[in-house]
Structures are given as C-alpha cells and as structure tokens.
Amino acid sequence: MDCNLLQLPAELLWMIIDEVRLDDVIEDDTEDEDDIEPGVESVVIDSLINWSCTCSYFRNLLAPNVFKSVKLVNNEKSGSSLDTVAKSQHNVHVKELHFIGPALGDAHSEKAAFSDTEGIFPCCVDGLISDLRRFPSLKKLSLEFDYKSEKRDYRSWPEYTFTEEETPEQVVEAEASVAWRALTSKTYSALSRNKSPHFKHLEIRNLIWKHVSAYEDAAFEDFLDHIEQFTFSIHLHERLQGWELDRSLMENLNVYFFDHLANVTSLSIKEFEHKYLPLTGRIHAPLALKVNQMPLLTTLHLDFIFISSELSDFLVGHKDTIEELVLKDCYASTGPQTDIDDGIDWSQLFTSLCSACPAQLHRLELVYTPVNWWSRANQPDEERFQKMSTTLLQDSSRTLFLYADMEEMREGHWQLWYDWEEWFAAYLKGEDSESWIG
C-alpha cells in the first residue's frame, strides 16, 4: 500500500525525523566544508538537509532542525549564504552561531595573502557579526580563529610569534600589517557593535596569546556586561608546551574579560590541550580571578589548571552564590622543587571552602582522565604505589588527590610531571580525604 508522506500527521512525521536523527552520524570532522549546506553547521544531519530540499513543505517542517546551529566561515561564500538565511523566515530558528576565522599561514610571510589586512574580513561577514539581532532567537555565539589553516600550519610559525610581549603601539602596528592579527581585531570590533546583545552565551575557542586592541574599547566592555554565560579555551603553540608565552595576556584576563562580566552566572575555562595553568612563578601565569568579579556567579567549570590561593580566595568570595564547582584534570603543586609562589594542597582548598559555608553549593566534582601511571620518565615507587592502590580499593572513605609539577625536559620546554612523593605523603597524612569528606 502506497503512503504519501505529505498526508501523514505532523506528529508521525516528527517520529520519523527523530529516528533519522538517531541513525545518522552527528559529526564528521573530515568532511569537506564545500559539501556542507551553505551556512549550516556541520553537526546538522545530512539526511535531514537532503530531505528538506525535496519540497517547500518539508523545508518548513525541518527548518527548526536544519537551522538550529549554523556556521559562518570568514569568506564571501559563507557570509552571503548566511545573509540569505538572515533575510528569510528561517532566521527565527537559528539558536547557535559558530564563527570560524581561518588564520592565513605564516604570520611573518611576505606573501600578499598573509598581509591583506583590508580584505581579510569580508563586508558580508562584518554585517552579520555586527548585527546578530538578525537572528532573533540566537542563544549562543562561538568564536574560533582556526590556526591550522590549509595554507600553512601554525606549527611552522616561529615561536616568538606567540612569546614576545608587545606595547600597545606594537599591537596596533601588527593589526595593520599582519592578516591574522587584523582578523581578530576586526572580529571583536564588529562584535562590539551589537548594542545590548540578546544572546547570553559567548564562547571563545582557542583564544590566541596575543593582545587585541578591541579588548580595550568601551564598546567591547559594554558588550561583555550583557553576557550571562562565558566559555573560553586558550590556544597554545604546541612547541611551547604552554609556559613560554606572552604571560601578560593571561595576567590581564581580568582587565580584558573578567572585570566586565557583571551579569555572568556561569564561567567555563575549557581544557588547554593538556597544558596546565595557572599559578605564579617562572613557568606559570596567574588566572586573574578576583573576589570582586562576577558577583552573580553560580557555576564554575575549570579544566587543566593547578589549584592556587587565587582560586581559593575567589571561591570563598562567591560563597553566597556558587552552586556548582567542577574541576577536570586539575592538580595541586606543593613539592619542594616547585618554583611557584601560591601553590596550595587540596586540603587547604577544601578547608577554606568548607569554612566559608557555601549555602548554595550542591555539586562539587573532581574529574580525571586516565593517568599514564608507568611513564618511563616518571615512574612511582612500585611497592608503595601498589600498597596505596590496594588500600584505596579496600577503604571507600579514602580518596586520592593528585599532585604534579612542571619538569623542564630541555631548555624552554616543560611538561607535566606527576609528583609521586607528594601523592604518597598526602595519602599517608589523610588530610585531603578528611577535608573532602568534611
């Protein structure tokens, strides 16, 4: 018996749509961008997109799924395609917009494409980023500057591209002469032209370790004042291992971002590609979290950092509002060989937080990915380690909290080093477990 899909009830069609969504692969990172529906985020399922193209009825029926999350690449083709969506009736379905700005090749190349600071940000893209109310239902904006350009991988760039500190004058000069620096400046300037933005979640992926003149504009500060959920991760040059860098940017995150997040309730600092921050000292940089920032903060998620007195003070200062605290792959660093100024152990963090009596806190979670216990360069004492492991399995009241340090493998190159002696010492003292339970 033949069945005309157009004659099926909408409820039944939605059941079919849900089944298609479950059966399809959600995302394929190897997919060619030219094969994706123009302007539509790659996570949108191909089958639904193809289905929506069969007729206007299904186009309208599937539009909330097809246009829920859209992608804007920094080029004329993508900008024009998304501009068409913005002018259509489907603009109301856009809930998330992901902007990707490819960084063209070597920052110090003499090729014209790498110094085209005027053409680096097309007018159609500028028009979209600067007027996001064209998507009236937008809830989240993600910004990402892709430093793995097809033209030339960022890993071929000189290390000093990321490590040299710059004066304000040098920043402006770089933005006028280097394409990828111009792109970041123009993007944030366009974003700042959104007066009283209606979307509340801003995510910055792979924040580059360089100053951007637009950060200091009053318009950008006013823009940040309207954000309620802020997520960011920091791009680290793989040859730097995360520590030889333009430290002044990290130390000024408060000036550029945190001080202006008066209405933020959720802050997430995502993983740094397995690079660890902050702390102060020769190979560290503070995270610039201050007690008087983000007075409405309820949720804090941190990935890949060392705990510090700075973090402890920040949490105690938000004892009346904090509801969720999640620490993923975070470590304490207190060993005698460390070169830091404000390292604390886990018991100090938990005791301070407990003494503050955070009345609203209902979730405190520590998450760890599997540790390479038997790294040849970093082996614990096997007998003590096995004894500790056996005791932990037998006594559910005991919890192991991790300690680490930074080890210089060769000049200027550092990596995480598990501080087994501190692990054993802390385990035997039991103070970390007691403060965690208490």
C-alpha positions in Angstrom: 0.0 0.0 0.0 1.4 3.3 -1.1 1.6 6.1 1.5 2.1 9.8 0.7 4.4 11.3 3.3 2.7 14.6 2.9 -0.6 13.1 4.1 0.9 11.8 7.4 0.1 13.7 10.6 2.8 16.1 11.8 3.3 14.0 15.0 4.1 10.9 13.0 6.5 12.8 10.7 8.4 14.1 13.8 8.7 10.5 15.0 10.3 9.6 11.6 12.5 12.7 11.8 13.7 11.7 15.3 14.6 8.2 14.0 16.6 9.6 11.1 18.5 11.9 13.6 19.3 8.9 15.8 20.5 6.8 12.9 22.7 9.4 11.3 26.3 10.3 12.2 26.1 13.6 14.0 29.5 15.0 13.0 32.4 14.1 10.7 35.5 16.2 11.3 37.0 15.0 8.0 34.0 16.3 6.0 34.9 18.8 3.2 33.3 22.2 4.0 32.2 22.6 0.4 29.9 19.5 0.9 28.0 21.1 3.8 24.8 23.1 3.2 26.0 26.7 2.9 25.8 28.4 6.3 24.7 25.3 8.1 26.8 23.9 11.0 28.4 20.6 10.2 26.6 18.9 13.1 23.4 19.2 11.2 22.5 15.8 9.8 23.0 15.4 6.1 19.8 13.3 5.7 17.6 15.9 7.1 19.2 18.6 4.9 18.6 16.4 1.8 15.1 15.7 3.0 14.3 19.4 3.5 15.3 20.1 -0.1 12.6 17.8 -1.6 9.8 20.4 -1.3 8.7 23.5 0.5 6.5 21.6 2.9 9.5 19.6 4.3 11.7 22.6 4.1 9.5 24.4 6.5 8.8 21.4 8.7 12.5 20.6 9.1 13.8 24.2 9.3 13.9 24.2 13.1 16.4 21.3 13.0 18.3 22.3 9.9 18.9 25.9 11.0 19.2 25.4 14.8 23.0 25.6 14.7 24.7 27.4 11.8 28.3 28.0 10.8 29.8 31.2 9.5 33.2 30.9 7.9 35.1 34.1 7.2 34.7 34.2 3.5 32.3 35.7 0.9 30.6 32.4 0.1 29.7 31.5 3.6 28.8 35.1 4.5 26.5 35.5 1.5 24.8 32.2 2.3 24.1 33.0 5.9 23.0 36.5 4.9 20.3 34.8 2.8 19.2 32.9 5.9 19.1 36.0 7.9 16.7 37.6 5.4 14.4 34.6 5.3 11.6 33.4 7.5 14.0 30.7 8.8 16.2 33.2 10.7 14.0 32.6 13.8 15.2 29.0 14.0 18.9 29.9 14.5 19.8 29.2 18.1 23.6 28.9 17.8 26.1 30.6 15.5 29.7 29.3 15.2 32.1 31.7 13.6 35.3 30.3 12.2 38.1 32.7 11.1 40.9 30.9 9.3 44.3 32.3 10.1 46.2 32.5 6.8 49.5 30.9 7.1 52.8 32.2 8.5 52.4 35.4 10.4 55.8 36.6 9.1 55.3 35.6 5.5 55.9 38.2 2.8 53.2 36.7 0.6 50.4 39.1 -0.2 47.7 36.9 1.1 49.2 37.0 4.5 49.4 40.7 4.7 45.9 41.6 3.2 44.6 43.3 6.3 41.8 45.1 4.3 40.3 42.1 2.6 40.7 39.7 5.5 37.2 40.4 6.8 34.5 40.5 4.1 31.7 43.1 4.3 29.0 40.4 4.4 30.7 38.7 7.3 31.1 42.0 9.1 27.4 42.8 8.6 26.4 39.5 10.2 28.7 39.7 13.2 27.9 43.3 13.9 24.1 42.8 13.8 23.2 39.5 15.4 19.7 40.6 16.1 19.0 39.4 12.6 18.7 36.1 14.3 16.1 36.9 16.9 16.2 33.5 18.7 20.0 33.3 19.0 21.2 32.0 22.3 24.9 31.2 21.8 27.7 32.7 19.8 31.0 30.8 19.4 34.1 32.5 18.0 37.1 30.4 16.8 40.2 31.5 15.0 41.5 28.5 13.1 45.3 28.4 13.3 45.5 25.2 11.4 45.0 26.8 8.0 45.2 24.8 4.8 47.7 27.3 3.5 50.2 26.7 6.2 50.0 25.0 9.6 50.5 27.3 12.5 53.1 24.9 13.9 55.6 26.2 11.3 55.3 29.7 12.7 58.3 31.0 14.7 57.8 30.5 18.5 58.4 34.2 19.1 55.1 34.8 17.2 53.4 33.8 20.5 56.0 34.6 23.1 57.0 38.2 22.5 55.3 40.8 24.7 54.1 43.9 22.8 53.5 47.5 23.6 50.0 49.0 22.7 51.7 50.7 19.8 53.1 47.4 18.5 49.7 45.8 18.8 48.1 48.4 16.6 51.0 48.2 14.1 50.7 44.4 13.9 46.9 44.6 13.3 47.6 47.0 10.4 50.2 44.8 8.8 49.5 41.1 9.6 46.3 39.5 8.3 45.5 37.2 11.2 46.1 39.9 13.7 43.8 42.2 11.7 41.2 39.5 11.6 41.0 39.1 15.4 40.8 42.9 15.8 38.1 43.4 13.1 36.0 40.5 14.5 35.9 41.8 18.1 35.3 45.3 16.8 32.3 44.1 14.8 31.0 42.1 17.8 31.2 45.2 19.9 28.7 47.0 17.6 25.9 44.7 19.0 24.2 47.1 21.4 22.6 45.2 24.3 23.0 41.8 22.7 20.0 39.5 23.1 22.0 36.2 23.2 23.5 35.4 26.6 26.2 32.7 25.9 29.6 33.7 24.5 32.2 31.1 23.8 35.7 31.9 22.6 37.6 28.9 21.3 41.4 28.9 21.1 41.9 32.4 22.4 45.3 33.4 21.0 48.0 34.5 23.3 48.1 38.0 21.9 46.6 41.3 22.8 43.8 42.7 20.7 43.3 46.4 20.6 39.5 45.9 20.5 39.6 44.4 24.0 40.2 47.9 25.4 37.3 49.6 23.6 34.5 50.7 25.9 32.0 49.2 23.4 33.5 45.7 23.9 33.4 46.1 27.7 29.7 47.2 27.4 29.0 44.1 25.2 30.6 41.8 27.8 28.4 43.3 30.5 25.3 41.7 28.9 26.8 38.2 28.8 25.5 35.6 31.3 27.4 32.5 30.3 31.1 32.8 29.3 33.2 29.9 28.0 36.7 30.0 26.6 39.7 28.0 25.9 43.2 29.2 25.1 45.3 28.3 22.1 48.8 27.2 22.9 51.6 26.7 20.4 52.5 23.0 20.7 56.2 23.6 20.8 55.8 26.0 23.7 54.2 23.4 25.9 52.1 26.2 27.3 54.6 28.1 29.5 56.9 30.2 27.5 54.3 32.6 26.2 53.1 36.2 26.3 52.3 36.0 30.0 50.9 39.5 30.1 47.7 38.4 28.4 47.0 35.8 31.0 47.7 38.2 33.8 45.4 40.7 32.2 42.4 38.4 31.6 40.7 40.3 34.4 41.2 43.7 32.6 40.1 42.4 29.2 37.3 40.0 30.2 36.6 39.1 33.9 36.2 42.6 35.2 33.3 43.2 32.7 31.3 40.1 33.3 29.0 41.6 35.9 26.0 39.5 34.9 27.7 36.2 34.3 26.3 33.3 36.2 28.4 30.5 34.5 32.1 30.5 33.8 33.8 27.7 32.0 37.5 27.6 31.3 38.0 24.7 29.0 41.0 22.4 28.5 44.2 23.9 27.2 45.1 20.9 25.0 46.7 19.3 28.1 48.6 22.4 29.1 48.3 23.4 32.7 47.6 26.8 34.3 47.8 28.9 36.4 50.0 29.7 39.5 52.6 32.4 39.7 56.3 31.8 39.2 58.9 31.5 36.4 56.9 28.9 34.4 53.4 29.9 35.4 50.9 32.7 34.9 48.0 33.6 37.2 44.4 33.2 36.0 43.5 36.7 37.2 40.3 35.7 39.0 39.4 38.3 41.6 37.0 38.2 44.5 35.0 41.2 43.3 34.4 39.8 39.8 31.2 38.1 38.6 29.1 38.7 41.7 26.2 36.6 40.3 28.4 33.5 39.5 26.7 30.2 40.3 28.6 27.7 38.1 32.4 27.3 37.7 34.0 24.7 35.5 37.8 24.6 35.2 39.9 22.2 33.1 43.7 21.6 33.3 44.8 24.1 35.9 46.9 24.0 39.1 44.8 25.0 42.2 46.1 28.1 43.9 45.4 30.5 46.7 43.9 32.8 44.0 41.3 30.2 43.2 40.6 29.5 46.9 40.0 33.2 47.6 37.8 33.5 44.5 35.6 30.6 45.7 35.3 31.9 49.2 34.4 35.3 47.9 31.5 33.7 46.0 30.3 31.5 48.8 26.8 33.1 48.7 26.1 32.4 45.1 28.3 29.4 43.9 26.1 26.3 43.2 28.4 24.1 41.1 32.1 23.6 41.0 33.7 21.1 38.6 37.4 20.6 38.3 38.6 18.4 35.5 42.2 17.2 35.4 43.3 19.7 38.0 46.4 19.3 40.2 48.0 20.7 43.3 51.7 21.6 43.3 53.4 22.0 46.6 56.6 20.0 46.3 60.0 21.5 47.4 61.2 21.5 43.8 58.4 23.7 42.6 59.1 27.3 41.5 55.8 28.9 42.5 54.5 31.5 44.9 51.0 30.5 45.7 50.6 26.7 45.5 48.3 25.1 48.0 47.4 21.5 48.7 43.9 20.0 48.3 43.1 20.1 52.0 43.7 23.8 52.1 41.3 24.4 49.2 38.5 22.2 50.7 39.0 23.5 54.2 38.7 27.1 53.1 35.6 26.3 51.1 34.0 24.4 53.9 34.8 27.1 56.4 33.1 29.6 54.2 29.8 27.6 54.4 28.7 28.0 50.8 24.9 27.5 51.4 24.0 27.1 47.7 26.7 24.7 46.7 25.1 21.4 45.7 27.7 20.0 43.3 31.4 19.7 43.9 33.1 17.3 41.4 36.6 16.3 40.5 37.1 14.5 37.2 40.2 12.9 35.9 41.1 11.2 32.7 43.2 8.1 33.0 46.8 8.8 34.2 49.8 7.2 32.4 51.0 5.6 35.6 54.0 3.9 34.2 55.6 6.6 32.0 59.2 5.5 31.7 60.3 9.0 32.6 58.1 9.3 35.6 57.7 6.0 37.5 56.5 5.9 41.1 57.9 3.5 43.7 56.1 0.3 42.6 55.8 -1.2 46.1 54.4 1.9 47.7 52.1 2.6 44.8 50.6 -0.9 44.9 50.1 -0.7 48.7 48.3 2.7 48.3 46.2 1.3 45.4 45.2 -1.7 47.5 44.2 0.4 50.5 42.1 2.7 48.3 40.2 -0.2 46.9 39.6 -1.6 50.4 38.7 1.7 52.1 36.0 3.6 50.3 36.4 6.5 52.7 39.8 7.3 51.4 40.3 9.4 48.2 43.5 10.1 46.3 44.0 13.7 45.3 46.6 14.3 42.6 49.8 16.4 42.8 52.1 17.4 39.9 54.9 19.7 39.0 56.4 21.1 35.8 59.6 19.4 34.6 62.0 21.1 32.2 62.7 18.4 29.6 65.1 20.6 27.7 65.8 24.4 27.7 62.5 26.2 27.4 60.3 23.1 27.1 58.3 21.8 30.0 55.9 19.0 30.6 53.7 17.8 33.4 55.5 15.6 36.0 53.5 13.5 38.5 54.8 14.3 41.9 54.6 10.8 43.4 56.3 11.8 46.6 53.6 14.3 47.3 51.0 11.8 46.4 52.3 9.3 48.9 52.8 12.0 51.6 49.4 13.4 51.2 47.8 10.0 51.2 49.6 9.0 54.4 48.6 12.2 56.2 45.0 11.8 55.1 44.2 15.5 55.4 43.0 15.8 51.8 40.5 13.0 52.3 39.3 14.3 55.7 38.8 17.8 54.3 36.9 16.4 51.3 34.5 14.4 53.5 34.2 17.2 56.0 
